[in-house]
């Protein structure tokens, strides 16, 4: 069953009785985590309760397939509801989860968390097509989402925000939900006893960098702009952020560029191809993508995405230096982009 983020308010109040599990997926790990927590709390009171919440890893289930069905059938020792969470799930568990969906009755509800899943993903198709399962995509925040989130967070702190401050803020907030919340929390702390956040406060806290750096990196790679790339990467690394966040942001950026490139290959204009992307591209980014579409072929984008995905796997492997791997891969791609970029 296909679910929408517009159903979140309802899902946050009651986990659908007719659904055994919900797949929550998207490029923004912070957003996926935040949504999963809201839905999880509709089924159990405390997500940290080890008796009611059981977390299983993909590797554990691969090594012992019976672990999943045993967990689904067991009741919490202390009574109440039970929730099973599987993070960073992949297509590799599709058959295991399909078996669970066929069970006549289970005691637990499932929350399955994953990254970007294409329409061809077996896992995604299972949860979209099965009446006892639900698939909920979490797309990157757009301007309207960011405004709503910012106003909600500051209101919860008993603070208001001036319209010009809000507009400036959403201009510089990136697409990573955890980073967005971090910046909002810094604003609230900086405001102190003031009950209003004005434009100068936002400028002082956010400055000319902030989370927008995450989006500046893939854009500079697509342009082959080595100088801008190095500046953005240095700012990103100086904030001690997880390299996985920038890899996922970059992967999402180039996946959208590839989608548009495929439409251009079919005879659509670059402008029409970009306008057809969902969620929509911000108006002030459209010209950048039109220019970048002329520099990258579908085969080049496929090769680039394969290298990025390999880098993400390495970063998740214990013992490998994630920051070094990410920096080297991204710099190599930017150098490649510089050799094929068209003159501005």
Helices and strands as residue ranges (DSSP letters): E 2-3, G 5-7, H 8-11, E 21-25, H 29-40, E 53-56, H 58-63, H 66-73, E 82-86, G 91-93, H 94-102, E 108-114, H 122-129, E 133-137, H 143-156, E 160-161, H 163-172, H 177-191, E 196-197, H 199-206, H 212-223, H 226-238, H 243-265, H 270-275, G 283-285, H 286-293, H 298-315, H 322-340
